[in-house]
């Protein structure tokens, strides 16, 4: 019988594992890959999480993350709007940040098992039966932190799995001539692309595209040439940058549909509980915050070996919804302003003529420092 099992070594999984281990629990974290590795991610983090990270010695100072102060938005045709970010943020790659947190987790005593995927989880008789490719074990508490998509979602028959998602995500690291204090979101037909500085004079270039556009053009390179580069800002970036990866990181068919914070008694965190549209890249901040929330809920309702599971789940759902539900809803609605010539032009016009409108989008897709 394991006490706490965490499925996935992303930000939510690593943060919750460290906090729970520090509280004296026996924590086991399973990650199907070997650290360090790249993930499809915008790699911009809102400063709402900075006080928490610094307070808990979890901020990667030694990697010198970029400092970001300005947001830029452009339409498919290249009309642009810029505004200062209320909180600001920092840029750091998942390759660096996840490895940093992984090393802390090991130092704190978390049992981290890499290159081992969880293949099945079943709740039977007030405990979980967990299976990997090579072992089966029981666990008192299971936290789902496996990210945007997993075979586990299908086995749990989660609602969003019944409909094919139309999105693909593509990420590069590049070296280019671009302001280091700016995060930008540039539209193209059926998608949008973000760029921001990370560590070591590198930039993250990551876009959300359409599976149908990829199918139509036959390859990522062809889609970029025929669709993504319609935006003059993106054409300049793609044509005049040094691409560091041999090939892009790609993820297919992930969903922005509503999800549940608890499924079959598994406590879901980060993207596993709800994926925000890439409006200034707040997914990383939300994952970090949700790791904090789930660890607090567990420590409140699982003390001295006594677990009040119903109270734990109710508390976690209530806190998660209060913290994130509105942000996810606003993100889904605002996404309608992106990804086409007409709507992106409308969005730029609205932002230019009403800074209040622009700040409301920012306010409702960002949280407060904690």
ABEGO torsion letter per residue (X at the ends): XBABBBBEABAAAAAAAAAAAAAGBBBBBBBABBOBBBBBBAGBBBAAAAAAAAAAGABBAAAGBBBBABBBBBBAAGBBBBBBBAAEBBBBBAAAAAAAAAAAAAAAGBBBBBGBBBABBBBBGGBBBBBBAABBBBBABBBBAAEABBAAAAAAGBAAAABBBABBBBBBBBBBBBBAABBBBBBBBGBBBBBBBBBGGBBBBBBBBBAAAAAAAGBAAAAAAAAAAABAAAAAAAAABBBABABBBBBBGBBABBBBABBGGBBBBEAAAEBBBBBGGAAAAAAAAAAAAAAAAAAAABBGGBBBAAAAAAAAAAAAAAAAAAAAAAAAAAAAABGBAAAAAAAAAAAAABAAAAAAAAAAABBBBX
